[in-house]
Protein backbone atom coordinates (compact mmCIF):
# COMPACT_ATOMS: atom_id res chain seq x y z
CA UNK A 1 0.00 0.00 0.00
CA UNK A 2 1.25 3.47 -0.88
CA UNK A 3 1.25 5.39 2.41
CA UNK A 4 2.28 8.68 0.77
CA UNK A 5 -1.35 9.44 -0.05
CA UNK A 6 -2.13 9.78 3.66
CA UNK A 7 0.15 12.83 3.85
CA UNK A 8 -1.99 14.68 1.28
CA UNK A 9 -5.16 16.61 1.86
CA UNK A 10 -8.30 15.48 0.05
CA UNK A 11 -7.98 18.24 -2.54
CA UNK A 12 -4.29 17.51 -3.10
CA UNK A 13 -4.97 13.81 -3.61
CA UNK A 14 -7.83 14.46 -6.05
CA UNK A 15 -5.61 16.85 -8.01
CA UNK A 16 -2.57 14.57 -8.09
CA UNK A 17 -4.57 11.55 -9.27
CA UNK A 18 -6.80 13.59 -11.62
CA UNK A 19 -9.88 11.94 -10.12
CA UNK A 20 -12.23 14.73 -11.16
CA UNK A 21 -10.94 14.57 -14.75
CA UNK A 22 -11.81 10.87 -15.00
CA UNK A 23 -15.18 11.38 -13.33
CA UNK A 24 -16.04 14.07 -15.84
CA UNK A 25 -14.98 11.89 -18.77
CA UNK A 26 -16.98 8.95 -17.41
CA UNK A 27 -20.08 11.15 -17.18
CA UNK A 28 -19.51 12.48 -20.71
CA UNK A 29 -19.27 8.90 -21.96
CA UNK A 30 -22.55 8.16 -20.22
CA UNK A 31 -24.29 11.13 -21.80
CA UNK A 32 -22.94 10.46 -25.30
CA UNK A 33 -23.93 6.78 -25.25
CA UNK A 34 -26.93 6.96 -22.96
CA UNK A 35 -28.96 4.16 -24.53
CA UNK A 36 -26.16 1.63 -24.33
CA UNK A 37 -25.27 2.57 -20.76
CA UNK A 38 -28.87 2.35 -19.59
CA UNK A 39 -29.11 -1.13 -21.11
CA UNK A 40 -26.03 -2.44 -19.28
CA UNK A 41 -26.47 -0.45 -16.09
CA UNK A 42 -24.86 2.80 -15.00
CA UNK A 43 -23.05 1.34 -11.98
CA UNK A 44 -21.56 -1.48 -14.04
CA UNK A 45 -20.35 0.91 -16.71
CA UNK A 46 -18.72 3.23 -14.21
CA UNK A 47 -16.99 0.23 -12.68
CA UNK A 48 -15.73 -0.93 -16.07
CA UNK A 49 -14.59 2.56 -17.00
CA UNK A 50 -12.39 2.93 -13.91
CA UNK A 51 -11.17 -0.65 -14.24
CA UNK A 52 -10.02 0.27 -17.74
CA UNK A 53 -8.33 3.42 -16.40
CA UNK A 54 -6.51 1.38 -13.78
CA UNK A 55 -5.30 -1.20 -16.31
CA UNK A 56 -4.18 1.51 -18.75
CA UNK A 57 -6.28 0.35 -21.70
CA UNK A 58 -8.59 3.37 -21.54
CA UNK A 59 -6.45 5.45 -23.92
CA UNK A 60 -6.78 3.12 -26.92
CA UNK A 61 -8.08 5.00 -29.98
CA UNK A 62 -8.98 8.06 -27.92
CA UNK A 63 -8.31 11.60 -29.16
CA UNK A 64 -4.89 13.12 -28.47
CA UNK A 65 -6.32 15.69 -26.07
CA UNK A 66 -7.45 12.84 -23.83
CA UNK A 67 -4.26 10.80 -24.25
CA UNK A 68 -2.01 13.63 -23.08
CA UNK A 69 -4.38 15.01 -20.40
CA UNK A 70 -2.82 13.27 -17.37
CA UNK A 71 0.53 11.68 -16.47
CA UNK A 72 -1.25 8.34 -16.07
CA UNK A 73 -2.71 8.60 -19.57
CA UNK A 74 0.70 9.41 -21.04
CA UNK A 75 2.36 6.56 -19.19
CA UNK A 76 -0.41 4.18 -20.30
CA UNK A 77 -0.02 5.23 -23.92
CA UNK A 78 3.75 4.65 -23.82
CA UNK A 79 3.16 1.20 -22.32
CA UNK A 80 0.55 0.27 -24.93
CA UNK A 81 2.82 1.45 -27.76
CA UNK A 82 5.62 -0.77 -26.44
CA UNK A 83 3.38 -3.81 -26.05
CA UNK A 84 1.81 -3.43 -29.49
CA UNK A 85 5.05 -3.01 -31.44
CA UNK A 86 7.64 -4.74 -29.27
CA UNK A 87 8.23 -7.30 -32.01
CA UNK A 88 9.77 -4.60 -34.20
CA UNK A 89 12.60 -4.28 -31.73
CA UNK A 90 12.91 -8.02 -31.30
CA UNK A 91 13.27 -8.42 -35.07
CA UNK A 92 15.88 -5.68 -35.19
CA UNK A 93 13.87 -3.57 -37.64
CA UNK A 94 15.03 0.00 -38.31
CA UNK A 95 12.30 2.51 -39.11
CA UNK A 96 12.28 6.15 -40.13
CA UNK A 97 10.52 8.92 -38.21
CA UNK A 98 7.50 8.87 -40.53
CA UNK A 99 7.08 5.13 -39.90
CA UNK A 100 7.00 5.60 -36.13
CA UNK A 101 4.52 8.43 -36.60
CA UNK A 102 2.25 6.08 -38.56
CA UNK A 103 2.46 3.43 -35.83
CA UNK A 104 1.53 5.94 -33.15
CA UNK A 105 -1.43 7.12 -35.20
CA UNK A 106 -2.74 3.56 -35.34
CA UNK A 107 -3.32 3.90 -31.59
CA UNK A 108 -4.23 7.59 -31.57
CA UNK A 109 -5.42 8.79 -35.00
CA UNK A 110 -4.65 12.47 -34.38
CA UNK A 111 -1.29 11.99 -32.65
CA UNK A 112 0.82 15.00 -33.74
CA UNK A 113 3.88 14.37 -35.87
CA UNK A 114 5.73 17.22 -34.11
CA UNK A 115 6.23 15.14 -30.96
CA UNK A 116 7.58 12.26 -33.05
CA UNK A 117 9.99 14.65 -34.79
CA UNK A 118 11.31 15.91 -31.45
CA UNK A 119 11.81 12.35 -30.20
CA UNK A 120 13.63 11.43 -33.40
CA UNK A 121 15.89 14.46 -33.02
CA UNK A 122 17.02 13.19 -29.61
CA UNK A 123 18.17 9.95 -31.24
CA UNK A 124 19.55 11.34 -34.48
CA UNK A 125 21.01 14.63 -33.19
CA UNK A 126 23.05 15.90 -36.15
CA UNK A 127 21.96 13.17 -38.58
CA UNK A 128 19.27 13.72 -41.19
CA UNK A 129 15.73 13.26 -39.92
CA UNK A 130 14.99 10.52 -42.45
CA UNK A 131 17.68 8.21 -41.04
CA UNK A 132 16.29 4.91 -39.69
CA UNK A 133 16.26 4.26 -35.94
CA UNK A 134 16.02 1.14 -33.84
CA UNK A 135 12.78 0.60 -31.94
CA UNK A 136 14.61 0.63 -28.59
CA UNK A 137 16.38 3.94 -29.19
CA UNK A 138 13.23 5.63 -30.43
CA UNK A 139 11.06 4.23 -27.63
CA UNK A 140 13.15 5.60 -24.77
CA UNK A 141 13.54 8.98 -26.50
CA UNK A 142 9.80 9.09 -27.18
CA UNK A 143 9.09 8.24 -23.55
CA UNK A 144 10.80 11.34 -22.14
CA UNK A 145 9.67 13.62 -24.97
CA UNK A 146 6.01 12.72 -24.57
CA UNK A 147 5.85 12.31 -20.81
CA UNK A 148 7.84 15.47 -19.97
CA UNK A 149 6.83 17.50 -23.03
CA UNK A 150 5.98 20.80 -21.33
CA UNK A 151 8.99 20.63 -19.03
CA UNK A 152 11.38 19.96 -21.92
CA UNK A 153 9.91 22.87 -23.86
CA UNK A 154 10.75 25.13 -20.94
CA UNK A 155 14.23 23.64 -20.63
CA UNK A 156 14.89 24.30 -24.32
CA UNK A 157 14.07 28.00 -23.83
CA UNK A 158 16.36 28.19 -20.81
CA UNK A 159 19.11 26.54 -22.81
CA UNK A 160 18.75 29.02 -25.67
CA UNK A 161 18.83 31.96 -23.26
CA UNK A 162 22.02 30.67 -21.65
CA UNK A 163 23.53 29.93 -25.04
CA UNK A 164 22.88 33.49 -26.19
CA UNK A 165 24.50 34.92 -23.06
CA UNK A 166 21.36 36.15 -21.29
CA UNK A 167 21.22 36.38 -17.52
CA UNK A 168 19.97 33.15 -15.87
CA UNK A 169 18.64 34.99 -12.80
CA UNK A 170 15.07 34.80 -14.05
CA UNK A 171 13.74 31.53 -15.41
CA UNK A 172 10.96 32.28 -17.88
CA UNK A 173 8.43 29.58 -18.74
CA UNK A 174 7.83 29.78 -22.52
CA UNK A 175 4.66 31.36 -23.85
CA UNK A 176 2.65 29.79 -26.66
CA UNK A 177 4.18 32.34 -29.07
CA UNK A 178 7.74 31.54 -28.05
CA UNK A 179 7.12 27.80 -28.29
CA UNK A 180 6.32 28.21 -31.98
CA UNK A 181 9.93 29.28 -32.48
CA UNK A 182 11.42 26.21 -30.78
CA UNK A 183 12.12 24.14 -33.91
CA UNK A 184 14.13 27.02 -35.42
CA UNK A 185 15.97 27.73 -32.18
CA UNK A 186 16.86 24.16 -31.33
CA UNK A 187 18.15 23.25 -34.76
CA UNK A 188 20.41 26.31 -34.90
CA UNK A 189 24.08 25.69 -35.68
CA UNK A 190 25.04 26.80 -32.18
CA UNK A 191 23.76 23.42 -30.93
CA UNK A 192 26.82 21.83 -32.49
CA UNK A 193 29.07 23.92 -30.22
CA UNK A 194 30.17 22.97 -26.74
CA UNK A 195 26.88 23.88 -25.11
CA UNK A 196 26.35 25.83 -21.88
CA UNK A 197 27.86 25.79 -18.41
CA UNK A 198 26.56 22.65 -16.67
CA UNK A 199 26.31 24.10 -13.16
CA UNK A 200 24.42 27.13 -14.42
CA UNK A 201 22.12 24.92 -16.51
CA UNK A 202 21.46 22.72 -13.48
CA UNK A 203 20.65 25.68 -11.24
CA UNK A 204 18.11 27.03 -13.71
CA UNK A 205 16.42 23.63 -14.05
CA UNK A 206 16.19 23.22 -10.28
CA UNK A 207 14.27 26.50 -10.11
CA UNK A 208 12.10 25.33 -13.00
CA UNK A 209 11.31 22.02 -11.27
CA UNK A 210 9.81 23.90 -8.34
CA UNK A 211 7.11 25.21 -10.68
CA UNK A 212 6.05 21.75 -11.79
CA UNK A 213 3.95 19.37 -9.69
CA UNK A 214 2.78 15.78 -9.70
CA UNK A 215 5.69 14.01 -11.45
CA UNK A 216 5.64 16.29 -14.49
CA UNK A 217 9.40 16.73 -14.47
CA UNK A 218 12.40 14.40 -14.16
CA UNK A 219 13.92 13.86 -10.74
CA UNK A 220 16.26 16.68 -9.73
CA UNK A 221 18.65 14.03 -8.46
CA UNK A 222 18.89 12.56 -11.97
CA UNK A 223 19.38 16.01 -13.50
CA UNK A 224 22.24 16.75 -11.07
CA UNK A 225 23.79 13.35 -11.67
CA UNK A 226 23.85 13.91 -15.44
CA UNK A 227 25.28 17.42 -15.25
CA UNK A 228 27.83 17.00 -12.49
CA UNK A 229 30.24 14.94 -14.60
CA UNK A 230 30.89 17.55 -17.28
CA UNK A 231 31.67 21.25 -17.34
CA UNK A 232 29.55 22.02 -20.39
CA UNK A 233 26.41 20.38 -21.76
CA UNK A 234 24.52 20.62 -25.02
CA UNK A 235 20.74 20.31 -25.14
CA UNK A 236 20.38 17.06 -27.07
CA UNK A 237 23.22 15.34 -25.24
CA UNK A 238 21.32 16.15 -22.05
CA UNK A 239 18.07 14.75 -23.47
CA UNK A 240 19.79 11.57 -24.63
CA UNK A 241 21.26 11.10 -21.16
CA UNK A 242 17.77 11.48 -19.69
CA UNK A 243 16.38 8.96 -22.17
CA UNK A 244 19.03 6.39 -21.23
CA UNK A 245 18.80 6.86 -17.47
CA UNK A 246 17.18 3.85 -15.81
CA UNK A 247 15.83 5.89 -12.90
CA UNK A 248 13.72 7.94 -15.31
CA UNK A 249 12.21 4.77 -16.74
CA UNK A 250 11.50 3.44 -13.24
CA UNK A 251 9.88 6.70 -12.13
CA UNK A 252 7.54 6.82 -15.15
CA UNK A 253 6.74 3.11 -14.78
CA UNK A 254 5.71 2.47 -18.40
CA UNK A 255 8.66 0.42 -19.62
CA UNK A 256 11.04 -2.17 -18.21
CA UNK A 257 14.76 -1.51 -18.20
CA UNK A 258 16.62 -1.93 -21.45
CA UNK A 259 17.77 -5.49 -20.77
CA UNK A 260 14.18 -6.67 -20.34
CA UNK A 261 12.54 -4.46 -22.96
CA UNK A 262 12.21 -7.14 -25.63
CA UNK A 263 11.49 -10.03 -23.25
CA UNK A 264 7.85 -11.02 -22.76
CA UNK A 265 7.44 -14.81 -22.27
CA UNK A 266 3.65 -14.61 -22.09
CA UNK A 267 3.32 -12.78 -25.38
CA UNK A 268 5.93 -15.04 -27.01
CA UNK A 269 3.90 -18.11 -26.03
CA UNK A 270 0.77 -16.62 -27.56
CA UNK A 271 2.68 -15.83 -30.74
CA UNK A 272 4.01 -19.40 -30.93
CA UNK A 273 0.47 -20.74 -30.59
CA UNK A 274 -0.77 -18.41 -33.32
CA UNK A 275 2.07 -19.41 -35.65
CA UNK A 276 1.28 -23.06 -35.03
CA UNK A 277 -2.39 -22.50 -35.90
CA UNK A 278 -1.53 -20.61 -39.08
CA UNK A 279 0.93 -23.27 -40.23
CA UNK A 280 -1.74 -26.02 -40.07
CA UNK A 281 -3.47 -24.94 -43.27
CA UNK A 282 -5.63 -22.37 -45.03
CA UNK A 283 -8.78 -23.43 -43.22
CA UNK A 284 -7.21 -22.96 -39.82
CA UNK A 285 -5.61 -19.75 -40.96
CA UNK A 286 -8.92 -18.26 -42.06
CA UNK A 287 -10.63 -19.28 -38.86
CA UNK A 288 -7.94 -17.80 -36.60
CA UNK A 289 -7.11 -14.76 -38.68
CA UNK A 290 -7.66 -11.33 -37.18
CA UNK A 291 -8.24 -9.72 -40.62
CA UNK A 292 -11.94 -8.95 -40.12
CA UNK A 293 -11.11 -7.68 -36.66
CA UNK A 294 -8.49 -5.35 -38.08
CA UNK A 295 -10.99 -3.91 -40.58
CA UNK A 296 -13.46 -3.39 -37.77
CA UNK A 297 -10.78 -1.64 -35.71
CA UNK A 298 -9.98 0.73 -38.55
CA UNK A 299 -13.66 1.56 -38.95
CA UNK A 300 -14.24 2.15 -35.26
CA UNK A 301 -11.06 4.14 -34.69
CA UNK A 302 -12.39 6.99 -36.81
CA UNK A 303 -14.84 8.13 -34.13
CA UNK A 304 -14.96 8.38 -30.37
CA UNK A 305 -15.63 5.07 -28.64
CA UNK A 306 -18.01 4.19 -25.89
CA UNK A 307 -16.74 2.11 -23.03
CA UNK A 308 -18.14 -1.19 -24.24
CA UNK A 309 -16.86 -0.58 -27.76
CA UNK A 310 -13.40 0.05 -26.37
CA UNK A 311 -13.53 -3.11 -24.27
CA UNK A 312 -14.22 -5.15 -27.40
CA UNK A 313 -11.56 -3.30 -29.34
CA UNK A 314 -8.95 -4.00 -26.67
CA UNK A 315 -9.57 -7.74 -27.05
CA UNK A 316 -9.44 -7.56 -30.84
CA UNK A 317 -6.38 -5.34 -30.73
CA UNK A 318 -4.39 -7.90 -28.75
CA UNK A 319 -5.15 -10.54 -31.36
CA UNK A 320 -4.38 -8.22 -34.25
CA UNK A 321 -1.03 -7.17 -32.85
CA UNK A 322 -0.03 -10.72 -32.17
CA UNK A 323 -0.90 -11.80 -35.66
CA UNK A 324 1.09 -8.89 -37.10
CA UNK A 325 4.04 -9.84 -34.96
CA UNK A 326 3.86 -13.46 -36.04
CA UNK A 327 3.70 -12.55 -39.69
CA UNK A 328 6.92 -10.57 -39.30
CA UNK A 329 8.63 -13.65 -37.95
Secondary structure, 3 states (H helix, E strand, C coil): CCHHHHHCCHHHHHHHHCHHHHHHHHHHHHHHCHHHHHHHCHHHHHHHHHHHHHHCHHHCCCCHHHHCCCHHHHHHHHHHHHHHHHHHHHCCCEECHHHHHHHHHHHCCCCCHHHHHHHHHHHHCCCCCCCCEEHHHHHHHHHHHHHCHHHHHHHHHHHHHHHCCCCCCCCCCCCHHHHCCHHHHHCCHHHHCCCEEHHHHHHHHHHHHCCCCCCCCCCHHHHHHHHCCCCEECHHHHHHHHHHCHHHHHHHCCCCCHHHCCCCHHHHHHHHHHHHHHHHCHHHHHHHCCHHHHHHHHHHCCCCCCHHHHHHHHHHHHHHHHHHHHHHC
